[in-house]
Amino acid sequence: MTSRVYNFSAGPAVMPVEVLEEARENLLSLGETGIGILEHSHRGKAFMAVRDEAEALIRELASIPDNYDVLFLQGGASLQFGMIPMNFLSEGQTADYLVTGAWSKKAVTEAKLFGNVHIASTSEDRNFCYIPKQAQFSSYPAYIHFTSNNTIFGTQYAAEPDVPEDSILICDASSDIFCRPIDVSKYAMIYAGAQKNLGPSGLTLVIIRKDLVEAGSESLSAMLQYRTHAENQSLYNTPPTFGIYLVGRVCAWLKAQGGLAAIEAKNRAKAGVLYDYLDSSELFRPTADHDSRSLMNVTFVTGDADRDAEFLKQVTAAGFQNLKGHRSVGGMRASIYNAFPAEGVDALVNFMRDFEAKS
């Protein structure tokens, strides 16, 4: 087999090797069925067992209350940017958005097509290098939306933002879902594209309170109503069956790691190794403010574009892949999601030390 390299991709991203090995076996035959996971009918007993197990594991990991639906949708988080206001923002109403990066800006653009948008806070004044500590909410927002982790800019909310009591809080958790324990009861809805921390691209996980489902618009196409998918166990049309299977196996892997509290400890240890080096380095520096740093995406620069380019050339040749930062920030970005191995972070830091010593 071709040797695996350290893959720092922001998404689609690294997955647990154990999950990939199990999936390889089930491509030919799901268990003893004689039919591969890609070939099973989405309405057959074999796949229904896969779907049910995936949902059960998600509920167990996040301690999801019974008054929430767990949906497996398509279209990525980008479709949710529009689907949320379609369902919950009527003309004349206002939704509040906390803007901390490119994806929350895209969500704002979509919401403006359906109603009024109030920017309750933003960190755009410093190129999104921090999480605002305060927000000014409108009087009666239809909902409040925020992005918990900002892949491009390397920032993350340390906890849920303080919002008015009884607010409908909606979170785009695409790049940090299940990286730590989460109190689902604080949210009306959580959604996440799977391709960073849950599985492959092509699947979107939605955790949504049942009363919010029922409050959604009934004048939309069936596929754009959350109630359609809730009433049909995400089987209204043919779902991304392989994605659901893989999310289930990743959740089983997370459970085997000790659950979300245990994975948070591992994530903090991994990120700590890299941030500790960056804080001591005279060459490299992190771009995010200290109290806003992400556990999932570590962004850093040398301050010199040519030196950044030389570092990227050498580190890539050494087998560390996908470390180039987004053009909005420049420099480097190490995405170290749940499945990224700790030894990969250690190896990167050792390479950076050698590069700095020779510079």
RAFENZI-V530215 format. One record per residue. N is the residue number from 1. SS is DSSP state (H for helix, E for strand, - for the rest). OMEGA is omega in whole degrees, -180 to 180 (NA if undefined). NEAR is the number of other C-alpha atoms within 10 Angstrom. Layout:
n:N ss:SS omega:OMEGA near:NEAR
n:N ss:SS omega:OMEGA near:NEAR
This chain:
n:1 ss:- omega:176 near:3
n:2 ss:- omega:-180 near:4
n:3 ss:- omega:178 near:4
n:4 ss:- omega:179 near:8
n:5 ss:- omega:174 near:11
n:6 ss:E omega:-174 near:21
n:7 ss:E omega:-179 near:21
n:8 ss:- omega:-176 near:23
n:9 ss:- omega:179 near:20
n:10 ss:- omega:177 near:25
n:11 ss:- omega:-6 near:19
n:12 ss:- omega:-167 near:16
n:13 ss:- omega:-178 near:23
n:14 ss:- omega:176 near:24
n:15 ss:- omega:180 near:22
n:16 ss:- omega:-179 near:17
n:17 ss:H omega:-180 near:13
n:18 ss:H omega:179 near:12
n:19 ss:H omega:180 near:18
n:20 ss:H omega:179 near:14
n:21 ss:H omega:178 near:10
n:22 ss:H omega:179 near:13
n:23 ss:H omega:179 near:19
n:24 ss:H omega:179 near:14
n:25 ss:H omega:-176 near:13
n:26 ss:H omega:174 near:19
n:27 ss:H omega:179 near:16
n:28 ss:H omega:179 near:15
n:29 ss:- omega:175 near:17
n:30 ss:- omega:-175 near:21
n:31 ss:- omega:-180 near:13
n:32 ss:- omega:-174 near:8
n:33 ss:- omega:-175 near:12
n:34 ss:- omega:179 near:12
n:35 ss:- omega:-179 near:16
n:36 ss:- omega:-178 near:17
n:37 ss:- omega:179 near:25
n:38 ss:- omega:-172 near:18
n:39 ss:- omega:-176 near:14
n:40 ss:- omega:173 near:19
n:41 ss:- omega:180 near:14
n:42 ss:- omega:178 near:19
n:43 ss:- omega:178 near:11
n:44 ss:- omega:-177 near:9
n:45 ss:H omega:-177 near:11
n:46 ss:H omega:-180 near:16
n:47 ss:H omega:178 near:21
n:48 ss:H omega:176 near:17
n:49 ss:H omega:177 near:13
n:50 ss:H omega:-180 near:22
n:51 ss:H omega:-179 near:21
n:52 ss:H omega:179 near:15
n:53 ss:H omega:179 near:18
n:54 ss:H omega:179 near:23
n:55 ss:H omega:-179 near:21
n:56 ss:H omega:180 near:15
n:57 ss:H omega:177 near:19
n:58 ss:H omega:179 near:23
n:59 ss:H omega:-180 near:18
n:60 ss:H omega:-178 near:14
n:61 ss:H omega:-174 near:20
n:62 ss:H omega:-179 near:17
n:63 ss:- omega:-175 near:14
n:64 ss:- omega:180 near:20
n:65 ss:- omega:-177 near:13
n:66 ss:- omega:-178 near:10
n:67 ss:- omega:175 near:10
n:68 ss:E omega:171 near:21
n:69 ss:E omega:173 near:25
n:70 ss:E omega:-175 near:25
n:71 ss:E omega:174 near:20
n:72 ss:E omega:-174 near:26
n:73 ss:E omega:179 near:25
n:74 ss:- omega:177 near:20
n:75 ss:- omega:178 near:12
n:76 ss:H omega:176 near:19
n:77 ss:H omega:-178 near:23
n:78 ss:H omega:176 near:17
n:79 ss:H omega:178 near:15
n:80 ss:H omega:177 near:22
n:81 ss:H omega:179 near:21
n:82 ss:H omega:-176 near:20
n:83 ss:H omega:180 near:19
n:84 ss:H omega:178 near:22
n:85 ss:H omega:175 near:26
n:86 ss:H omega:-175 near:21
n:87 ss:H omega:-166 near:21
n:88 ss:H omega:-179 near:19
n:89 ss:- omega:-180 near:24
n:90 ss:- omega:177 near:15
n:91 ss:- omega:-178 near:11
n:92 ss:- omega:176 near:8
n:93 ss:- omega:179 near:15
n:94 ss:E omega:172 near:23
n:95 ss:E omega:180 near:26
n:96 ss:E omega:180 near:26
n:97 ss:E omega:172 near:26
n:98 ss:E omega:-170 near:26
n:99 ss:E omega:-176 near:24
n:100 ss:- omega:179 near:27
n:101 ss:- omega:-174 near:25
n:102 ss:H omega:-175 near:18
n:103 ss:H omega:176 near:20
n:104 ss:H omega:175 near:21
n:105 ss:H omega:177 near:19
n:106 ss:H omega:178 near:14
n:107 ss:H omega:177 near:24
n:108 ss:H omega:-180 near:24
n:109 ss:H omega:180 near:14
n:110 ss:H omega:-177 near:21
n:111 ss:H omega:-179 near:24
n:112 ss:- omega:178 near:17
n:113 ss:- omega:-171 near:14
n:114 ss:- omega:-179 near:20
n:115 ss:- omega:180 near:18
n:116 ss:E omega:177 near:19
n:117 ss:E omega:175 near:21
n:118 ss:E omega:177 near:17
n:119 ss:E omega:-176 near:18
n:120 ss:E omega:175 near:19
n:121 ss:E omega:178 near:19
n:122 ss:E omega:175 near:22
n:123 ss:- omega:-178 near:16
n:124 ss:H omega:-178 near:15
n:125 ss:H omega:178 near:8
n:126 ss:H omega:177 near:8
n:127 ss:- omega:172 near:16
n:128 ss:- omega:-179 near:24
n:129 ss:- omega:-179 near:26
n:130 ss:- omega:174 near:26
n:131 ss:- omega:-180 near:26
n:132 ss:- omega:-178 near:18
n:133 ss:- omega:-178 near:12
n:134 ss:- omega:178 near:13
n:135 ss:- omega:177 near:16
n:136 ss:- omega:-175 near:12
n:137 ss:- omega:176 near:18
n:138 ss:- omega:-172 near:15
n:139 ss:- omega:-176 near:9
n:140 ss:- omega:-178 near:12
n:141 ss:- omega:176 near:19
n:142 ss:- omega:174 near:21
n:143 ss:- omega:176 near:19
n:144 ss:E omega:-175 near:25
n:145 ss:E omega:173 near:25
n:146 ss:E omega:178 near:24
n:147 ss:E omega:-171 near:28
n:148 ss:- omega:-179 near:26
n:149 ss:E omega:-175 near:29
n:150 ss:E omega:-172 near:28
n:151 ss:- omega:-175 near:27
n:152 ss:- omega:-170 near:23
n:153 ss:- omega:174 near:28
n:154 ss:- omega:178 near:28
n:155 ss:E omega:-176 near:29
n:156 ss:E omega:172 near:25
n:157 ss:- omega:177 near:20
n:158 ss:- omega:178 near:14
n:159 ss:- omega:178 near:9
n:160 ss:- omega:176 near:14
n:161 ss:- omega:175 near:17
n:162 ss:- omega:-179 near:9
n:163 ss:- omega:179 near:14
n:164 ss:- omega:-179 near:13
n:165 ss:- omega:179 near:6
n:166 ss:- omega:176 near:9
n:167 ss:- omega:172 near:15
n:168 ss:- omega:-175 near:19
n:169 ss:E omega:-179 near:20
n:170 ss:E omega:-175 near:21
n:171 ss:E omega:166 near:19
n:172 ss:E omega:-177 near:26
n:173 ss:- omega:-171 near:23
n:174 ss:- omega:-173 near:25
n:175 ss:- omega:173 near:27
n:176 ss:- omega:-178 near:24
n:177 ss:- omega:178 near:25
n:178 ss:- omega:173 near:23
n:179 ss:- omega:-178 near:26
n:180 ss:- omega:178 near:19
n:181 ss:- omega:-180 near:16
n:182 ss:- omega:177 near:18
n:183 ss:- omega:-175 near:12
n:184 ss:H omega:-177 near:17
n:185 ss:H omega:178 near:13
n:186 ss:H omega:-174 near:13
n:187 ss:- omega:168 near:19
n:188 ss:- omega:-178 near:22
n:189 ss:E omega:173 near:24
n:190 ss:E omega:177 near:23
n:191 ss:E omega:-176 near:24
n:192 ss:E omega:166 near:26
n:193 ss:E omega:-171 near:29
n:194 ss:- omega:-162 near:29
n:195 ss:- omega:-180 near:23
n:196 ss:- omega:-174 near:27
n:197 ss:- omega:-173 near:30
n:198 ss:- omega:-174 near:34
n:199 ss:- omega:-177 near:27
n:200 ss:- omega:173 near:21
n:201 ss:- omega:177 near:18
n:202 ss:- omega:180 near:18
n:203 ss:- omega:176 near:25
n:204 ss:E omega:176 near:27
n:205 ss:E omega:177 near:24
n:206 ss:E omega:174 near:22
n:207 ss:E omega:-169 near:22
n:208 ss:E omega:-180 near:23
n:209 ss:E omega:-174 near:22
n:210 ss:H omega:-180 near:18
n:211 ss:H omega:176 near:12
n:212 ss:H omega:175 near:17
n:213 ss:H omega:-177 near:22
n:214 ss:H omega:-179 near:14
n:215 ss:H omega:-177 near:12
n:216 ss:- omega:-180 near:19
n:217 ss:- omega:176 near:18
n:218 ss:- omega:-177 near:14
n:219 ss:- omega:-179 near:10
n:220 ss:- omega:170 near:12
n:221 ss:- omega:-175 near:9
n:222 ss:H omega:-177 near:12
n:223 ss:H omega:-178 near:13
n:224 ss:H omega:176 near:20
n:225 ss:- omega:179 near:20
n:226 ss:H omega:-178 near:26
n:227 ss:H omega:178 near:21
n:228 ss:H omega:-176 near:18
n:229 ss:H omega:178 near:21
n:230 ss:H omega:-178 near:20
n:231 ss:H omega:-176 near:12
n:232 ss:- omega:179 near:11
n:233 ss:- omega:-179 near:17
n:234 ss:- omega:-178 near:20
n:235 ss:- omega:178 near:20
n:236 ss:- omega:172 near:13
n:237 ss:- omega:179 near:11
n:238 ss:- omega:-178 near:10
n:239 ss:- omega:175 near:16
n:240 ss:- omega:-170 near:19
n:241 ss:H omega:-179 near:22
n:242 ss:H omega:178 near:21
n:243 ss:H omega:179 near:22
n:244 ss:H omega:177 near:28
n:245 ss:H omega:-177 near:22
n:246 ss:H omega:176 near:23
n:247 ss:H omega:177 near:28
n:248 ss:H omega:-180 near:24
n:249 ss:H omega:176 near:24
n:250 ss:H omega:179 near:25
n:251 ss:H omega:175 near:27
n:252 ss:H omega:177 near:18
n:253 ss:H omega:178 near:16
n:254 ss:H omega:178 near:23
n:255 ss:H omega:180 near:17
n:256 ss:H omega:177 near:10
n:257 ss:- omega:-178 near:13
n:258 ss:- omega:179 near:12
n:259 ss:- omega:-172 near:20
n:260 ss:H omega:177 near:21
n:261 ss:H omega:180 near:16
n:262 ss:H omega:-180 near:16
n:263 ss:H omega:176 near:20
n:264 ss:H omega:179 near:18
n:265 ss:H omega:178 near:12
n:266 ss:H omega:179 near:18
n:267 ss:H omega:179 near:22
n:268 ss:H omega:179 near:15
n:269 ss:H omega:179 near:15
n:270 ss:H omega:-179 near:23
n:271 ss:H omega:-180 near:22
n:272 ss:H omega:179 near:14
n:273 ss:H omega:-178 near:14
n:274 ss:H omega:179 near:18
n:275 ss:H omega:178 near:21
n:276 ss:H omega:177 near:11
n:277 ss:H omega:-179 near:17
n:278 ss:H omega:-180 near:20
n:279 ss:H omega:-179 near:13
n:280 ss:H omega:-175 near:10
n:281 ss:- omega:174 near:15
n:282 ss:- omega:-179 near:11
n:283 ss:- omega:-177 near:18
n:284 ss:- omega:174 near:21
n:285 ss:E omega:177 near:18
n:286 ss:E omega:-178 near:23
n:287 ss:- omega:-178 near:25
n:288 ss:- omega:175 near:21
n:289 ss:- omega:-173 near:14
n:290 ss:H omega:-175 near:13
n:291 ss:H omega:-180 near:12
n:292 ss:H omega:-173 near:18
n:293 ss:E omega:180 near:26
n:294 ss:- omega:172 near:27
n:295 ss:- omega:-172 near:26
n:296 ss:- omega:-174 near:29
n:297 ss:E omega:-178 near:26
n:298 ss:E omega:-178 near:26
n:299 ss:E omega:-177 near:29
n:300 ss:E omega:-177 near:24
n:301 ss:E omega:170 near:20
n:302 ss:- omega:-175 near:21
n:303 ss:- omega:179 near:14
n:304 ss:- omega:-174 near:12
n:305 ss:H omega:-180 near:12
n:306 ss:H omega:179 near:11
n:307 ss:H omega:174 near:15
n:308 ss:H omega:-178 near:19
n:309 ss:H omega:179 near:16
n:310 ss:H omega:177 near:12
n:311 ss:H omega:-179 near:22
n:312 ss:H omega:178 near:20
n:313 ss:H omega:-177 near:12
n:314 ss:H omega:-177 near:13
n:315 ss:H omega:177 near:18
n:316 ss:H omega:178 near:15
n:317 ss:H omega:-180 near:10
n:318 ss:- omega:175 near:13
n:319 ss:- omega:176 near:13
n:320 ss:E omega:-170 near:19
n:321 ss:E omega:171 near:16
n:322 ss:- omega:179 near:20
n:323 ss:- omega:-179 near:22
n:324 ss:E omega:-180 near:22
n:325 ss:- omega:176 near:23
n:326 ss:- omega:-177 near:15
n:327 ss:- omega:-180 near:9
n:328 ss:- omega:-178 near:12
n:329 ss:- omega:-176 near:18
n:330 ss:- omega:176 near:21
n:331 ss:- omega:-173 near:27
n:332 ss:E omega:176 near:24
n:333 ss:E omega:176 near:27
n:334 ss:E omega:177 near:26
n:335 ss:E omega:-171 near:30
n:336 ss:- omega:-177 near:28
n:337 ss:- omega:-175 near:28
n:338 ss:- omega:-172 near:29
n:339 ss:- omega:-179 near:20
n:340 ss:- omega:-175 near:22
n:341 ss:- omega:-180 near:19
n:342 ss:H omega:-179 near:16
n:343 ss:H omega:176 near:11
n:344 ss:H omega:176 near:17
n:345 ss:H omega:178 near:22
n:346 ss:H omega:-179 near:14
n:347 ss:H omega:178 near:13
n:348 ss:H omega:-180 near:18
n:349 ss:H omega:178 near:18
n:350 ss:H omega:178 near:13
n:351 ss:H omega:-180 near:17
n:352 ss:H omega:178 near:20
n:353 ss:H omega:180 near:17
n:354 ss:H omega:179 near:11
n:355 ss:H omega:-179 near:15
n:356 ss:H omega:-180 near:15
n:357 ss:H omega:-178 near:10
n:358 ss:H omega:-176 near:7
n:359 ss:- omega:NA near:9
